[in-house]
Amino acid sequence: MRKPLVALVGRPNVGKSALFNRLVGQRKAVVSDVPGTTRDRNIDESEWNGVLFDVVDTGGLEIYQPKPTGDVVVSPLEEGSRDFVPEIRTQAMLAINEADVIVMVVDTIQGITAADEQITDILRRTSKPVIVAANKADNAARREDAFEFYGLGMGDVFPVSSLHGTGTGDLLDAVVAALPFKPGEDFDADPDDGTIHIALVGRPNVGKSSLLNKLLGQERAIVSPVAGTTRDAVDTSLTWSGMPITLIDTAGIRRRGRVEPGIEKYSVLRAHRAIEQADVVLLLIDAIDGITQQDAHIAGMVQEAYKSVVLVVNKWDAIEKDTFTVNTYTEEIRSKLAFMPYVPVLFISALTGQRIHTVLETAVRVQEERMVRIPTSELNKIVREAMLRHAPQTKQPRPLKIFLAQQVRVDPPTFLFHINDKSLLHFTYERYLENQIRRVYPFTGTPIRFSVRERKRTPKSG
């Protein structure tokens, strides 16, 4: 089950981005010192009352102004689909269609505008829960003004101040109450039907569609179309060597500054959702271009989602090669993606079919690694030996003590360490422990999640 999605919609300059930052800032985010994982997109995770959900900032909806025809003013509402700039309407509908809850953001200073009413008309046609956030309610007078927005007929109105954070708690209570998922549900878990979900992601023109077509043309594949539940694309189901697989295709992810208005603006959102649905991600890289900053950025997206990944270097047939070419390329990839050294690298050509057979083989192997569970006794033996080889360094007078290590889940592999003091466990020592675990259990292609819990031992009474 995926995490629910909350979309912020509204006209320009009502403070959607400020509210977005406030909502995702409510969560005590874990800051990673691992390079390459910096976020640069308009979707992020939030948490409230134990419920995790994603929030997306949709950008301002531009409205066509009414145009006079003789002495008659043509109402935009009468124009139907011509009310809005087509690309902007498409953007809004993509976000609305994928959202579980919609937060319509309005401006208490300006009050109800024609644009607000037209956006309300669109939202009223959906079956999604809509909550009105009256932003910029920075004082008592403006909070009173916010009640004007009950005139939109969209239900409860929540006066908020993105600047000061006031009112956001009540807003989040309403959002969580409207979500289809409740506290305690595991959003990562899907019904276990044995199907491996594999997403193809990457920049535009790296060969995702060519690879998809080539994979579907394999002799052992039995192909049937399966409609996606949260995407307007059609995912593809196939049976490979007796194993059910669903391939999830995605649009190319451009750098943020190069994203065009319209459908493309939400390619990042749709790719993010595809990654979230996947067990294994095939990250395609163009061999001609080499590894780019955008490739590293997409890899960071995959790692943040704790998904397993296979790096697929496509168009290998177009490269002039010598004895050292593969090693040179591999070293460059390892250098620029140093934050995921555990990832397998394949060199293929979707055009000629070169090494295509290794793609699904490797993806299936990586998924198997993702489901490996280490017995508690063996895990603690690995940790003890690691600490004997290299004791943790600390400036504090007392040493770090790890009382117990447990693997508490698979998919992704998650380890819980019971320790004496969280402040004594530096992130570099976590990386060291991870490397020691991988020496015995490689977890090929799969990120490892660490969690720590303080367990203070009470002194024995004399």
C-alpha positions in Angstrom: 0.0 0.0 0.0 1.4 3.4 -1.0 1.6 6.4 1.2 -1.4 8.7 0.7 -0.9 12.0 -1.3 -2.1 15.4 -0.3 -2.2 18.0 -3.1 -2.0 21.8 -2.4 -3.9 23.7 -5.1 -4.9 27.3 -5.6 -4.2 30.4 -7.6 -0.8 32.1 -7.6 0.6 34.0 -4.6 -1.7 32.6 -2.0 1.2 31.0 -0.2 1.0 27.3 -1.3 4.8 26.9 -1.3 5.1 28.5 2.2 2.4 26.2 3.5 4.1 23.2 1.8 7.3 24.0 3.6 5.4 24.4 6.9 3.6 21.1 6.5 6.7 19.0 5.6 8.6 20.9 8.3 6.3 19.5 11.0 8.2 16.2 10.8 11.5 15.9 12.6 13.3 14.8 9.5 16.4 12.7 9.7 19.3 14.7 8.1 21.6 12.5 6.1 25.3 13.4 5.6 25.5 11.0 2.6 26.2 13.1 -0.5 23.9 13.0 -3.5 20.6 12.8 -1.6 19.7 16.5 -1.7 16.0 17.0 -2.5 15.0 19.3 -5.3 11.4 18.7 -6.1 7.9 19.8 -5.1 6.9 16.7 -3.3 8.0 15.7 0.2 6.9 13.5 3.2 5.0 14.8 6.2 3.9 13.1 9.4 1.1 14.0 11.8 -0.3 11.9 14.7 1.6 8.9 13.5 0.4 9.0 9.9 2.9 9.4 7.1 1.8 11.0 3.8 3.3 12.9 0.9 2.5 16.5 0.2 2.8 18.0 -3.3 2.8 21.7 -4.2 1.1 22.1 -7.5 2.0 25.7 -8.4 -0.4 28.5 -9.1 -3.4 28.0 -11.3 -3.6 30.7 -13.9 -7.2 31.6 -15.0 -8.4 33.1 -18.3 -10.1 36.4 -17.8 -13.6 36.8 -19.2 -13.6 38.1 -22.7 -16.3 40.5 -23.9 -18.3 39.6 -27.0 -20.1 42.8 -28.0 -22.1 43.9 -25.0 -22.1 40.4 -23.5 -19.4 39.2 -21.1 -18.7 35.4 -21.7 -18.4 33.7 -18.3 -15.4 31.4 -18.0 -17.6 28.9 -16.3 -19.7 28.7 -19.5 -16.6 28.1 -21.6 -16.2 24.6 -20.0 -12.8 23.2 -20.9 -11.7 26.5 -22.3 -11.8 28.2 -18.9 -8.2 27.6 -18.3 -4.9 27.6 -20.1 -4.9 24.0 -21.3 -1.5 23.1 -19.9 -2.3 24.6 -16.5 -5.6 22.7 -16.3 -3.8 19.5 -17.2 -1.3 20.1 -14.4 -4.1 20.7 -11.9 -6.0 17.6 -13.0 -2.9 15.4 -12.8 -2.3 16.4 -9.2 -6.0 16.2 -8.3 -6.5 12.8 -9.9 -3.5 11.3 -8.0 -4.3 13.0 -4.7 -6.2 11.3 -1.9 -7.0 14.7 -0.2 -6.9 18.1 -1.8 -6.1 21.3 0.2 -7.4 24.4 -1.5 -5.2 27.3 -0.4 -6.8 30.8 -0.4 -5.7 34.3 0.6 -7.6 35.9 3.6 -6.2 39.4 2.7 -7.7 39.4 -0.8 -10.8 37.4 0.1 -12.8 35.4 -2.4 -11.8 36.1 -6.0 -13.2 35.0 -9.3 -10.2 32.7 -9.7 -11.0 31.0 -6.4 -14.6 30.4 -7.5 -13.5 28.9 -10.8 -11.0 26.6 -9.0 -13.8 25.6 -6.6 -15.9 24.7 -9.6 -13.3 22.3 -10.8 -12.7 20.8 -7.4 -16.4 20.3 -6.8 -16.6 17.9 -9.8 -14.1 15.5 -8.2 -14.9 12.8 -5.7 -11.9 13.7 -3.5 -12.1 15.3 -0.1 -11.4 19.0 -0.3 -10.2 21.1 2.7 -10.0 24.9 2.5 -6.9 26.5 4.1 -7.3 30.2 4.5 -3.7 31.4 4.5 -2.1 34.6 5.7 -4.4 34.7 8.7 -1.7 36.2 10.8 -3.8 38.0 13.4 -7.2 37.8 15.0 -8.9 40.1 12.5 -7.7 38.1 9.5 -8.8 34.9 11.2 -12.3 36.4 11.4 -12.0 37.4 7.7 -11.3 33.7 6.9 -14.9 32.7 7.6 -15.8 34.5 4.3 -14.5 31.4 2.5 -17.4 29.3 3.8 -19.2 31.1 0.9 -17.3 28.8 -1.5 -19.4 25.9 -0.3 -16.5 23.6 0.1 -17.1 22.7 3.8 -14.9 23.6 6.8 -12.4 26.4 6.5 -9.2 26.4 8.5 -7.5 29.8 9.1 -3.7 29.3 8.9 -0.5 31.3 8.9 2.2 29.6 6.9 4.5 32.3 8.2 3.9 31.8 11.9 2.6 28.2 11.8 -0.6 29.0 13.6 -3.6 26.9 12.7 -1.6 24.3 10.9 -2.3 21.7 13.6 -6.1 21.9 13.1 -5.5 21.7 9.4 -3.4 18.6 9.7 -6.0 17.0 12.0 -8.6 17.5 9.3 -6.2 16.2 6.6 -5.4 13.0 8.5 -9.1 12.4 9.3 -9.9 12.6 5.5 -7.1 10.2 4.5 -8.1 6.7 3.4 -5.3 5.2 5.5 -5.1 5.4 9.3 -2.3 5.2 12.0 -0.6 1.8 12.2 -1.0 0.8 8.6 2.1 -0.2 6.7 2.2 1.9 3.5 5.1 -0.1 2.1 3.3 -3.3 2.2 1.3 -4.6 -0.7 -0.7 -7.8 -0.8 1.8 -10.5 -1.3 0.8 -12.0 -4.6 4.5 -12.7 -5.5 4.6 -10.1 -8.2 7.8 -8.1 -8.5 7.2 -4.5 -9.5 10.0 -3.0 -11.6 10.0 0.7 -12.5 12.1 2.1 -15.4 13.3 5.6 -14.6 15.8 8.1 -16.0 16.3 11.2 -18.0 14.5 11.7 -21.3 15.9 9.8 -24.3 18.0 7.3 -22.4 16.1 4.4 -23.9 13.4 3.5 -21.4 10.8 2.7 -24.0 13.2 0.8 -26.2 14.3 -1.3 -23.2 10.7 -1.9 -22.2 9.8 -3.1 -25.7 12.9 -5.3 -25.8 12.1 -6.9 -22.5 8.6 -7.6 -23.6 9.9 -9.3 -26.7 11.9 -11.9 -24.8 10.9 -15.4 -25.7 10.0 -16.5 -22.2 7.7 -13.5 -21.6 3.9 -13.8 -21.6 2.6 -10.3 -21.9 -0.8 -8.8 -20.8 -1.8 -5.2 -20.2 -2.8 -4.1 -16.7 -4.3 -0.7 -16.0 -2.4 1.3 -13.5 -4.3 2.4 -10.4 -2.7 5.8 -9.8 -1.3 6.6 -13.2 -2.9 7.3 -16.6 -0.2 5.1 -18.2 -0.7 1.4 -18.6 1.7 -0.8 -16.7 2.6 -4.2 -18.2 2.4 -7.6 -16.6 4.5 -10.4 -17.8 5.7 -13.8 -16.7 9.4 -14.3 -16.9 10.8 -17.8 -16.1 7.6 -18.6 -14.3 7.8 -15.4 -12.1 5.1 -12.7 -12.3 6.6 -9.2 -13.0 4.9 -5.8 -13.5 7.0 -3.3 -15.5 6.2 0.3 -14.6 7.1 2.8 -17.3 7.8 6.5 -16.5 8.3 9.8 -18.3 11.8 11.2 -18.5 12.8 13.3 -15.6 14.3 16.6 -16.7 16.3 19.0 -14.5 13.9 21.3 -12.7 14.8 24.4 -14.7 14.1 22.7 -18.0 10.7 21.3 -17.2 8.1 22.7 -19.6 4.6 23.7 -18.4 1.8 21.1 -18.8 2.0 17.4 -18.4 5.8 17.4 -18.2 5.8 19.5 -15.1 4.4 16.5 -13.2 6.7 13.9 -14.7 8.7 14.1 -11.4 5.5 13.5 -9.4 4.5 10.6 -11.5 8.0 9.1 -11.5 8.1 9.5 -7.7 4.8 7.6 -7.4 6.1 4.9 -9.8 9.3 4.5 -7.6 7.1 4.2 -4.5 5.1 1.4 -6.2 8.2 -0.4 -7.2 10.2 -3.1 -5.5 13.2 -2.7 -7.9 14.1 0.4 -10.0 16.0 0.2 -13.2 17.9 3.5 -13.4 18.8 4.0 -17.1 22.0 6.0 -18.0 23.0 7.1 -21.4 26.4 5.7 -22.2 27.0 8.5 -24.7 26.4 11.2 -22.2 28.0 9.4 -19.3 26.8 9.9 -15.7 25.3 13.3 -15.2 24.2 15.4 -12.3 20.6 14.7 -13.1 21.3 10.9 -13.0 22.8 11.4 -9.5 19.7 13.4 -8.5 17.3 10.7 -9.7 19.5 8.1 -7.9 19.0 10.1 -4.7 15.3 10.0 -5.2 15.4 6.2 -5.4 17.6 5.9 -2.3 15.4 8.3 -0.3 12.5 5.9 -1.1 14.6 2.9 0.2 14.1 1.0 -3.1 16.4 -1.5 -4.6 18.1 -0.4 -7.8 20.0 -1.7 -10.8 22.0 0.8 -12.9 21.5 0.1 -16.6 24.0 1.8 -18.9 22.2 1.8 -22.3 23.5 2.5 -25.8 26.7 0.6 -25.1 26.8 -0.3 -28.8 27.5 3.4 -29.6 30.7 3.6 -27.6 34.1 2.9 -29.0 35.7 0.4 -26.6 39.0 -1.0 -25.6 40.1 -3.3 -22.9 39.7 -0.7 -20.2 36.4 1.0 -21.2 34.1 -1.0 -18.9 36.4 -0.4 -15.9 36.7 3.3 -16.7 32.9 3.7 -17.0 32.4 1.7 -13.8 34.9 3.8 -11.8 33.2 7.0 -13.0 29.8 5.8 -12.0 31.0 4.6 -8.6 32.7 8.0 -8.0 29.6 10.0 -8.9 27.2 7.7 -7.1 29.4 7.1 -4.1 26.4 7.1 -1.9 25.2 3.8 -3.3 28.2 1.5 -3.8 26.1 -1.6 -3.4 24.4 -1.2 -6.8 25.1 -3.6 -9.7 26.0 -1.9 -13.0 24.9 -3.4 -16.4 26.1 -2.4 -19.8 23.5 -3.1 -22.5 22.1 -2.0 -25.8 18.3 -1.9 -26.1 18.7 -1.3 -29.8 20.7 -4.4 -30.6 19.6 -6.5 -27.7 23.2 -6.8 -26.3 23.1 -8.3 -22.7 19.3 -7.6 -22.5 18.9 -11.0 -20.9 20.9 -9.8 -17.8 18.4 -7.0 -16.9 15.5 -9.1 -15.5 17.9 -11.7 -14.2 19.7 -9.0 -12.1 16.4 -7.3 -11.0 15.0 -10.6 -9.7 18.3 -11.3 -7.9 18.3 -7.9 -6.3 14.6 -8.4 -5.2 15.7 -11.7 -3.6 18.5 -9.9 -1.7 15.9 -7.3 -0.5 14.0 -10.1 1.2 17.0 -11.6 3.0 16.7 -11.8 6.8 19.7 -12.2 9.1 19.2 -14.4 12.2 19.6 -12.2 15.4 22.4 -14.4 16.8 24.4 -14.1 13.6 23.8 -10.3 13.3 25.0 -9.7 16.8 28.1 -11.8 16.1 28.9 -9.6 13.1 28.4 -6.4 15.1 30.5 -7.7 18.0 33.4 -8.6 15.7 33.1 -5.3 13.9 33.4 -3.4 17.2 36.4 -5.4 18.2 38.1 -4.6 14.9 37.3 -0.9 15.1 36.0 0.5 18.3 33.8 3.7 18.0 35.6 6.9 18.6 34.0 9.5 20.8 35.1 12.6 22.7 32.7 11.8 25.5 34.1 10.0 28.6 31.8 7.0 28.2 31.9 4.6 25.3 29.2 3.5 22.9 27.5 0.3 23.9 25.4 -1.8 21.6 23.3 -4.2 23.7 21.4 -5.9 21.0 21.0 -5.7 17.2 17.9 -7.0 15.4 16.6 -7.1 11.9 13.1 -6.0 12.4 11.9 -6.2 8.8 12.7 -6.9 5.2 11.6 -4.9 2.2 13.7 -2.9 2.8 16.1 -4.5 5.3 15.7 -2.6 8.5 18.0 -3.0 11.6 17.2 -1.8 15.1 20.2 -1.2 17.5 19.6 -1.0 21.2 22.3 1.3 22.5 23.1 3.3 25.6 23.2 6.8 24.1 22.1 7.9 20.7 24.5 10.8 20.7 27.5 8.4 20.8 26.6 6.7 17.5 28.1 8.9 14.7 26.8 8.5 11.2 30.3 7.4 10.0 30.2 4.5 12.5 26.7 3.6 11.2 28.3 3.4 7.7 31.1 1.3 9.0 28.6 -1.1 10.6 26.6 -1.3 7.4 29.8 -2.1 5.4 30.6 -4.9 7.9 27.1 -6.4 7.6 27.4 -6.2 3.8 30.7 -8.1 3.9 28.7 -11.2 5.0 25.3 -10.3 3.6 25.8 -8.1 0.5 22.1 -7.0 0.1 23.1 -6.4 -3.6 21.3 -3.3 -5.0 19.4 -2.7 -1.8 19.7 0.1 0.7 19.7 -0.7 4.4 17.7 1.3 7.0 19.1 1.8 10.5 17.1 2.6 13.6 18.4 3.1 17.1 16.7 2.9 20.5 18.2 4.0 23.8 18.1 1.3 26.5 19.5 2.6 29.8 20.5 -0.1 32.2 19.3 0.6 35.8 22.1 0.1 38.4 21.7 -2.9 40.6 20.6 -2.1 44.1 23.1 -3.1 46.8 
